[in-house]
Amino acid sequence: MANDTRIWTDVDFDKDGKQISCLRLPFSSDRSAYGTVPIPIVCIRNGVGPTALLVAGNHGDEYEGQVALSKLARQLDAGELRGRIIILPALNYPAVDAGRRVSPLDQGNLNRMFPGDANGTPTEMIAHYVSEVLLPLADIVIDLHSGGASLLYLPCCLIRVGKTAAETARLVELMHVFGAPIGSISDGSGGGGATTLSATAQALGIPALTTELGGGASLSRAGEKLARAGVLRVLKHLGILPDAIVEQAGPTRSMRVDGRHAFTYAPVRGIFEPAVAVGDEVEAGDLAGTIHPIAGPSEPARSVQFAQSGLVACQRAPALTEPGDCLFKLVIDTAPHMS
């Protein structure tokens, strides 16, 4: 139940105007017995209308969304709205503060812990608050991700297949409004499955868009610009920002992951030399790259091949790899692609 949450805030979600505050996550430590972790939140409301929940920092080392939402939070005024926007630019604040994918408090990967637990670890408590308090307020959720420290990503917008054809069509429409060059449609079998924010939102009947906007723990200017422009396009489309001036979206190529063989994994430890780059088209059997043993030429190098054909959507960023590290992910067109 929502009233079981241990996180609290002084934000009144039903109050008109712009409120900039924080969620208080209880965390007792050696240095702070009654301490709380402040998680930034902005609520902007103007009368009756739809509610958009905008999230970044679900993973702490993904920066395009964090910066884009911080800019929008500063820029937007309540008078521009018809409805409500709730912005959390650093949702997993402990991970954001540490520059890590997972929380240093409990090693929690927030986007694998939904719907959470009110009395669980700090990361589970955050997931619970979002699931029980924020999602019931929302009519649309946009969760901005990037590749983080370990991956380089082609900018894309991701959706999950809906429970009905009409729901899927609505999500596809919103994906095209967002306007990323690649739109990836998932059946939910990969990644975090039912434990992600987007899956939890859609289980509640709330349309959810997710992105990948860059990676390598750097800040892509193009990815940050796409995040802001895409969010504004969706807000205008839903009537929340009816008078917003937006750039027209370019074409979105609808694609999907074709099973487990879309992923290429490192078989051995070593220094990975990629043979292709993000955005390249490859064929099954093509050389993906070579792994060079750190012991030097006394041991043979190991070549890695792609198991299927497709477009390289992401690749591993760090050169040093361990067995099981994801080196590449491929996507294929949902329908014949006209180049």
DAPENOR-V119896 format. One record per pair of residues at least 24 apart in sequence whose C-alpha atoms are under 7 Angstrom apart, sorted by the first residue. I is the first residue (numbers start at 1). J is the second residue. Records with the same first field share a line. If there is no record, write none. Layout:
BEGIN
I = J + J
END
This chain:
BEGIN
1 = 132
2 = 132 + 133
4 = 118
5 = 118 + 129
6 = 118
7 = 129
13 = 43
15 = 45
16 = 45 + 46 + 47
17 = 44 + 45 + 46 + 78
18 = 43 + 44 + 45 + 77 + 78
19 = 43 + 44
39 = 90 + 91 + 93
40 = 88 + 89 + 90
41 = 87 + 88
42 = 73 + 86 + 87 + 88
43 = 85 + 86 + 87
44 = 78 + 84 + 85 + 86
45 = 78 + 81 + 83 + 84 + 85
46 = 78 + 79 + 81 + 82 + 83 + 84
47 = 82 + 83
48 = 82 + 83
49 = 82 + 83 + 84 + 240
50 = 83 + 84 + 139 + 240
51 = 83 + 84 + 85 + 137 + 138 + 139 + 140
52 = 84 + 85 + 86 + 138 + 139 + 140 + 141
53 = 85 + 86 + 87 + 138 + 140 + 141 + 142
54 = 86 + 87 + 88 + 141 + 142 + 143
55 = 87 + 88 + 89 + 91 + 142 + 143 + 144
56 = 88 + 89 + 90 + 91 + 143 + 144 + 145
57 = 89 + 90 + 91 + 92 + 96
58 = 90 + 91 + 92 + 110 + 111
59 = 92 + 95 + 101 + 102
60 = 92 + 95 + 96 + 99 + 100 + 101 + 102
61 = 96 + 99 + 100 + 101 + 148 + 149 + 217
62 = 145 + 146 + 147 + 148 + 215 + 217
63 = 219
64 = 213 + 219 + 220 + 223 + 224
65 = 144 + 145 + 224 + 227
66 = 90
67 = 224
68 = 224 + 227 + 228
80 = 241
81 = 240 + 241
82 = 239 + 240 + 241
83 = 240
101 = 148
111 = 192 + 195 + 196 + 197
112 = 192 + 195 + 196
113 = 195 + 196
114 = 195 + 196 + 197 + 200
115 = 195 + 200
135 = 201
139 = 206
140 = 206 + 207 + 208
141 = 207 + 208 + 209
142 = 208 + 209 + 210
143 = 209 + 210 + 211
144 = 210 + 211 + 212
145 = 210 + 211 + 212 + 213
146 = 211 + 212 + 213 + 214 + 215
147 = 212 + 214 + 215 + 216
148 = 215 + 216 + 217
149 = 215 + 216 + 217
150 = 216 + 316 + 317 + 318
151 = 215 + 216 + 314 + 315 + 316 + 317
152 = 214 + 215 + 216 + 314 + 315 + 316 + 317
153 = 212 + 213 + 214 + 215 + 278 + 313 + 314 + 315
154 = 213 + 214 + 278 + 279 + 313 + 314
155 = 180 + 181 + 182 + 212 + 213 + 214 + 223
156 = 180 + 181 + 182 + 183 + 184 + 211 + 212 + 213
157 = 182 + 183 + 184 + 209 + 210 + 211 + 212
158 = 183 + 184 + 185 + 209 + 210 + 211
159 = 184 + 185 + 186 + 208 + 209 + 210
160 = 185 + 186 + 187 + 188
161 = 185 + 186 + 187
171 = 207
174 = 234
176 = 252
177 = 233 + 234 + 249
178 = 230 + 231 + 233 + 234
179 = 230 + 249 + 250 + 251 + 252
180 = 252
181 = 250 + 251 + 252 + 253
182 = 252 + 253 + 254 + 255
183 = 252 + 253 + 254 + 255
184 = 254 + 255 + 256
185 = 255 + 256
186 = 256 + 257
216 = 317
254 = 333 + 334
255 = 331 + 332 + 333 + 334
256 = 331 + 332 + 333 + 334
257 = 330 + 331 + 332
258 = 331 + 332
261 = 307 + 308
262 = 308 + 329 + 330 + 331
263 = 326 + 328 + 329 + 330
264 = 306 + 326 + 327 + 328 + 329
265 = 324 + 325 + 326 + 327
266 = 321 + 322 + 323 + 324 + 325 + 326 + 327
267 = 323 + 324
268 = 322 + 323
269 = 293 + 321 + 322 + 323
270 = 294 + 320 + 321 + 322
271 = 319 + 320 + 321
272 = 319 + 320 + 321
278 = 312 + 313 + 314 + 315
279 = 311 + 312 + 313
280 = 311 + 312
281 = 310 + 311 + 312
282 = 309 + 310 + 311
283 = 308 + 309 + 310
284 = 308 + 309
END
